[in-house]
Amino acid sequence: MSDDMFAKLSILLALSNSQTAEAFKPILRSKGVGRAVAVTSNIDALAILKEMNFNMLVVDDGFPNLGGYDFCRFIRLTNVDVSVAPIILGIHGPDQQSVLKARDAGASKIVAMPLTGQSLIKAVSSTLSEMKPIVQTSSYNGPDRRRQAGKPWAKAERRKIQSKLITLDKQRRVMFGAKG
């Protein structure tokens, strides 16, 4: 991942453990991330989202008030730039049900908690390199979950003509500006 993309990143750390979130800020900055802001609850997150623009979110499932899954789903349903930003959702004690719940909430990447500084940097880097178009429909808002490898889809393609598919180019323009 290019240093230029890291420098353009503005990451909202919405973690249930506020000390961990605060500890991640200097780690992210030392790796070249432009801005990292930690919040302690969904109420604080909503207030800061009104003031600042973020192009990546790191949320965990135990985030206070709404919870991480519902916060992720809420972000995807908003009509602001952050709705197309990658969301890394951390799960304490991941199992199949919680992973499916995170995926359905619109998480771009799902990681096991607790995170270390190194695992967070790796998650941020891989999330940027594996970005997918964003699908916005009445039943799902989040990254395109369709697999690219394998035999071609033989049935009618429903989403190619949908105006609600946000391409990677458009997503990068929204996240990083015109040159992305």
Secondary structure, 3 states (H helix, E strand, C coil): CCHHHHHHCEEEEECCCHHHHHHHHHHHHHCCCCEEEEECCHHHHHHHHHHCCCCEEEEECCCCCCCHHHHHHHHHHCCCHHHHCCEEEEEECCCHHHHHHHHHHCCCEEEEECCCHHHHHHHHHHHHHCCCCEEECCCCEEECCCCCCCCCCCCCCCCCCCCCEECHHHHHHHHHCCCC
